[in-house]
Amino acid sequence: MEAIREIVVFIYLLIFKTLFNICKIFPLQRKVTFIISYGEHLFHVQEEMVKQRVQDEVVVLYKSTCKYDLDKYSGKKYRFESLSIRDTILSTYHLATSKHVLLDNYFGFLSAVHFKKEVQCTQLWHAAGAIKKFGGEMPSIKVRTKRAQARFLKVYNKFNKIVVGSDLLADIYKQAFQLSEENIVRTGIPRTDLFFQLDRQQEVIVNLKGQNEMIGEKKVILYAPTFREQGLMNAHIELDIDNLYKNLRDEYILILRLHPAVRRGVEISGKYQGFAYDYSSHPNINELLLITDILITDYSSIPFEFSLLRRPMIFYPYDLEMYVKERDFWFEYESLVPGYIAKNESDIIRYIKQGDFDLERVDTFARNWNQYSNGDASKQLVNLLFSEQ
């Protein structure tokens, strides 16, 4: 199976490389190409480019997993790595002719291309911190063939810059992507700027309340678990909605937000109307955090940003032992997470009703992981990238 996968990857990369090299014949242009799986960085960085009067054209290449609302974006945008011949050719052309390429994820095509020396490839990533291992430190990567591991390293080597919000994250990136200090950019994480923009926060909150009258009338519990490899096609949650409904419905509503990689949402019984809502299709998780009073999660990176709001978190790692074996963690889980660790729904209900939340631990967590994210990350990044133009 591994051999077949390697053959398929080889053929795909050979085709991509050939097309890219043809497009490289054209000269570089003052152009910024975003390749996005998520999209939250795009809005903040592009807005700052407008403020600073950066004249470079902006092109957006988006993956099928991207739920970000691109309808409001009027520039050029193309579905990336799609079956559309037109989108494939145009995407590759813009990649080969842009002076700046900004990413928010791992993209395998990078192993097959060689940018011109003037091109800056900047990795923004899609998280402000890390619990589970990724990059070259993932257990599943370490057992791949030497050929595959060499290919992954070629991708990491394309990152001229990688943006961090803390020294802790910088150390993780160096290890995961085998980067050096010169690759690290300590500007803060652009998508965290929202948590310092009070006017924009109010606008988001008003909009969400307008869509759901229960938001504002009751407190909001957000359940946002990370994905499991075996659950990517169909949603399945371990949280007992019925138990929460019986015990918390008078004061709270429950919002579910599955990981973007999960293809299908959750079917919620009509019995829970007015209490449980599936917001998995909502394009921006950080907007949902603004209306959240209590976050329930497991191994997700969401707490790193949510901590900026100084609100309580509950961690429900129902499959901790198995998940550690599959993914491994950067730190001991129990000492890292800034909140109560629940073993079951009864623990969750009891802790919420008790209301004795340790927010000092949240504060410490926020300081450690958002060291450089203080509201002007996008401004600092745009200054850095375009100051020499």
C-alpha positions in Angstrom: 0.0 0.0 0.0 2.8 2.4 0.9 4.5 1.6 -2.5 1.3 2.4 -4.4 0.9 5.6 -2.5 4.5 6.7 -3.3 3.9 6.0 -7.0 0.8 8.1 -7.1 2.5 10.9 -5.2 5.5 10.7 -7.6 3.3 11.0 -10.7 1.3 13.9 -9.2 4.5 15.8 -8.2 6.1 15.2 -11.5 3.1 16.7 -13.3 3.0 19.7 -10.9 6.7 20.3 -11.2 6.6 20.3 -15.0 3.7 22.8 -15.1 5.4 24.9 -12.5 8.7 25.0 -14.4 6.8 26.1 -17.6 5.2 28.9 -15.6 8.5 30.0 -14.2 9.5 31.2 -17.6 7.4 34.2 -17.0 8.9 37.0 -14.9 8.2 37.6 -11.2 5.5 40.1 -10.4 4.6 42.3 -7.4 2.1 39.8 -6.3 1.2 37.9 -3.0 -0.3 34.5 -3.3 -2.1 33.0 -0.3 -2.5 29.2 -0.2 -5.1 28.6 2.5 -6.8 25.6 4.2 -8.5 27.7 6.8 -8.4 31.4 5.9 -8.5 33.4 9.1 -5.1 34.9 8.5 -6.1 36.1 5.0 -8.5 38.8 6.2 -6.2 40.4 8.7 -3.0 40.4 6.6 -4.8 41.7 3.5 -6.6 44.4 5.4 -3.2 45.5 6.8 -1.7 45.5 3.3 -4.5 47.9 2.3 -3.8 50.2 5.3 -0.1 50.3 4.5 -0.8 50.9 0.8 1.0 47.8 -0.4 0.4 47.8 -4.1 1.1 44.1 -4.7 -1.7 42.1 -6.3 -3.3 39.5 -4.0 -4.3 36.1 -5.3 -6.0 33.4 -3.1 -5.7 29.7 -3.7 -8.0 27.8 -1.4 -8.3 24.1 -0.5 -11.6 22.3 -0.5 -11.4 22.2 3.4 -11.5 26.0 3.6 -14.8 27.2 5.0 -13.8 30.8 5.1 -16.3 33.1 3.4 -14.5 34.1 0.3 -17.6 35.6 -1.3 -16.7 39.0 0.2 -13.2 38.8 -1.4 -13.2 40.5 -4.7 -9.7 39.6 -5.9 -8.6 36.6 -7.9 -9.3 33.3 -6.2 -8.9 29.7 -7.5 -9.7 26.3 -6.1 -6.3 24.8 -5.4 -5.4 21.2 -6.2 -8.8 20.6 -7.8 -9.9 18.7 -10.8 -10.4 21.9 -12.7 -7.8 22.2 -15.4 -8.3 26.0 -15.6 -7.9 26.5 -11.8 -4.8 24.2 -11.8 -3.1 26.1 -14.6 -3.9 29.5 -13.2 -3.0 28.5 -9.6 0.4 27.2 -10.7 1.0 30.3 -12.8 0.4 32.6 -9.9 2.6 30.5 -7.6 5.5 30.6 -10.1 5.2 34.4 -10.7 4.6 35.7 -7.1 7.3 37.4 -5.1 5.5 36.4 -1.9 3.8 33.1 -1.1 2.0 32.8 2.3 0.7 29.5 3.6 -1.4 28.3 6.6 -0.7 24.6 6.4 1.5 21.8 5.0 1.4 21.6 1.2 3.1 18.6 -0.4 3.6 20.3 -3.8 6.4 22.4 -2.2 8.7 19.3 -2.3 8.7 19.4 -6.1 9.2 23.1 -6.9 12.1 25.5 -6.7 11.1 29.1 -6.3 13.2 31.8 -7.8 15.7 33.2 -5.3 13.8 36.5 -4.9 10.7 34.7 -3.7 9.8 34.7 0.0 7.7 31.8 1.3 6.2 32.5 4.7 4.4 29.9 6.8 1.7 31.4 9.0 0.3 28.0 10.1 -3.2 27.6 11.5 -2.6 27.6 15.3 -1.2 29.8 18.0 0.2 26.9 19.9 0.6 23.1 19.9 -0.5 20.2 22.0 -0.1 17.3 19.6 3.0 16.7 17.6 3.2 17.5 13.9 5.8 17.8 11.1 8.7 15.4 11.3 7.9 14.6 15.0 4.6 12.8 14.3 4.9 9.1 15.0 3.1 8.3 11.8 5.8 10.3 9.8 8.7 8.6 11.6 7.6 5.2 10.3 7.2 6.3 6.7 9.8 5.4 4.0 13.1 7.3 3.8 11.9 8.6 0.4 8.7 10.0 2.0 10.6 11.6 4.9 13.0 13.2 2.5 10.1 14.6 0.6 8.6 16.1 3.8 11.9 17.7 4.6 12.0 19.4 1.2 8.6 21.0 2.0 9.9 22.3 5.4 13.0 23.7 3.7 10.8 25.9 1.5 9.8 28.0 4.6 11.9 31.1 4.5 10.0 32.5 7.4 7.6 31.0 9.9 5.5 33.3 12.1 5.2 32.6 15.9 3.4 34.1 18.9 5.8 32.8 21.5 9.3 31.4 22.1 7.6 28.1 23.1 6.1 27.8 19.7 9.4 28.9 18.0 11.2 26.0 19.7 8.5 23.6 18.5 8.7 24.8 14.9 12.4 24.4 14.9 12.1 20.8 16.0 9.0 19.9 13.9 10.2 21.5 10.7 14.0 21.3 11.3 14.3 25.1 11.0 16.9 27.4 12.4 16.5 30.7 14.4 16.9 32.8 11.2 13.6 31.3 9.9 11.6 32.5 13.0 9.6 35.6 12.8 8.3 36.9 16.2 5.5 39.2 15.1 2.7 37.4 16.8 -0.1 35.5 15.1 -2.2 37.6 12.6 -5.5 35.8 13.3 -5.2 36.7 17.1 -5.5 40.4 16.2 -9.3 40.0 16.5 -9.1 39.5 20.2 -7.8 43.1 20.6 -10.2 44.8 18.2 -13.2 45.7 20.4 -15.2 47.4 17.7 -14.9 44.4 15.4 -15.7 42.0 18.2 -18.9 43.9 18.9 -19.8 43.7 15.3 -19.3 39.9 15.2 -21.3 39.4 18.4 -24.2 41.5 17.2 -24.2 39.5 13.9 -24.2 36.1 15.7 -26.9 37.2 18.1 -29.0 38.3 15.1 -28.7 34.8 13.7 -29.6 33.0 16.9 -31.7 34.8 19.6 -30.6 32.3 22.2 -27.1 33.7 22.1 -27.2 36.5 24.6 -30.2 35.2 26.4 -28.3 32.2 27.8 -24.6 31.5 28.4 -22.8 29.6 25.7 -20.9 26.3 26.0 -18.8 25.6 22.9 -17.7 22.0 22.3 -14.9 22.0 19.8 -13.0 18.7 19.7 -10.0 18.0 17.4 -10.3 15.4 14.6 -9.6 11.7 14.8 -8.2 10.0 11.6 -10.9 7.4 11.8 -13.7 10.0 12.0 -12.9 12.3 9.1 -15.7 11.1 6.9 -18.6 11.0 9.4 -19.0 13.1 12.5 -19.2 11.4 15.8 -19.0 13.0 19.2 -18.6 11.3 22.5 -20.3 14.1 24.5 -23.7 13.0 25.9 -25.9 15.9 24.7 -28.9 14.4 26.5 -27.2 14.5 29.8 -26.1 18.1 29.3 -29.5 19.0 28.1 -31.2 17.7 31.2 -28.9 19.4 33.6 -27.8 22.7 32.0 -30.6 23.8 29.6 -32.0 26.4 32.0 -28.8 28.5 31.9 -26.8 27.4 28.9 -27.0 26.5 25.2 -24.5 24.1 23.6 -22.8 24.9 20.3 -20.9 22.2 18.5 -18.0 23.0 16.2 -16.2 20.1 14.7 -12.8 20.3 13.1 -12.8 21.6 9.5 -11.3 18.3 8.3 -14.4 16.4 9.3 -16.5 16.1 6.1 -20.0 15.9 7.6 -21.6 17.6 10.5 -23.6 16.3 13.4 -27.3 15.4 13.3 -29.0 16.9 16.3 -32.3 15.5 17.5 -35.2 17.9 17.4 -35.6 17.2 21.1 -32.7 19.5 21.8 -34.1 22.5 19.8 -33.3 25.7 21.6 -30.4 24.0 23.4 -27.9 22.3 21.0 -26.7 23.8 17.7 -24.2 22.6 15.1 -22.0 25.5 14.0 -19.4 23.3 12.3 -20.1 25.1 9.0 -19.4 28.5 10.5 -16.3 29.7 8.7 -14.4 31.4 11.5 -13.8 29.6 14.8 -12.4 32.8 16.5 -15.8 34.5 15.9 -17.5 31.7 17.8 -15.0 32.1 20.7 -16.2 35.7 21.2 -19.7 34.5 22.2 -18.4 31.5 24.2 -18.6 31.5 28.0 -17.1 28.1 28.6 -15.0 26.1 26.1 -14.9 22.3 26.1 -12.2 20.7 24.0 -9.6 18.0 24.1 -6.3 18.2 22.1 -7.3 21.1 19.9 -5.1 24.3 19.5 -8.2 26.5 20.1 -7.3 27.1 23.8 -4.2 29.1 22.9 -6.4 31.8 21.4 -9.3 31.4 23.7 -7.1 32.1 26.6 -6.8 35.7 25.4 -10.4 36.2 26.4 -9.7 35.0 30.0 -12.6 32.6 30.2 -12.9 29.1 31.6 -12.0 25.9 29.8 -12.8 22.2 30.4 -10.8 19.5 28.8 -12.5 16.2 27.9 -9.8 13.8 26.7 -11.9 10.6 26.6 -9.4 8.7 24.5 -6.2 10.2 26.0 -4.1 7.0 26.2 -4.9 6.0 22.6 -4.4 9.5 21.2 -1.0 9.9 22.9 0.1 6.6 21.2 -1.1 7.8 17.8 0.0 11.4 17.8 2.2 12.0 20.9 2.3 15.4 22.6 4.9 18.1 23.0 4.3 18.4 26.7 2.7 16.3 29.4 -1.0 16.8 28.8 -2.1 17.2 32.5 0.5 19.9 33.2 -0.1 21.9 30.0 -3.8 22.4 29.7 -5.2 25.5 31.5 -8.4 24.0 32.8 -10.3 21.2 34.5 -9.8 17.7 33.1 -13.1 15.8 33.0 -13.5 12.1 32.9 -17.1 12.1 31.9 -20.2 14.3 31.4 -21.0 14.1 35.1 -17.6 15.7 35.8 -18.4 18.4 33.2 -21.8 19.2 34.6 -20.6 19.3 38.2 -17.7 21.6 37.4 -19.9 24.0 35.4 -22.5 24.2 38.2 -19.9 24.7 40.8 -18.5 27.7 38.9 -15.1 27.8 40.7 -13.0 28.4 37.6 -9.2 28.9 37.9 -8.7 31.9 35.6 -5.2 32.6 37.0 -4.0 29.4 35.3 -5.6 30.7 32.1 -3.8 34.0 32.5 -0.4 32.2 32.8 -1.2 30.0 29.8 -2.1 33.1 27.7 1.1 34.9 28.7 3.3 32.0 27.9 1.8 31.2 24.5 0.7 34.6 23.2 4.0 36.4 24.2 4.2 38.4 20.9 0.5 38.4 20.0 -0.6 41.8 21.3 -3.0 43.1 18.7 -0.6 44.3 16.0 0.7 41.0 14.6 -0.6 41.7 11.1 0.9 45.2 11.1 4.3 43.9 12.2 4.2 41.1 9.6 3.3 43.4 6.7 6.0 45.8 7.8 8.5 43.0 7.8 7.6 41.5 4.4 7.2 44.7 2.4 9.5 47.2 4.1 12.2 46.7 1.4 9.9 47.3 -1.5 
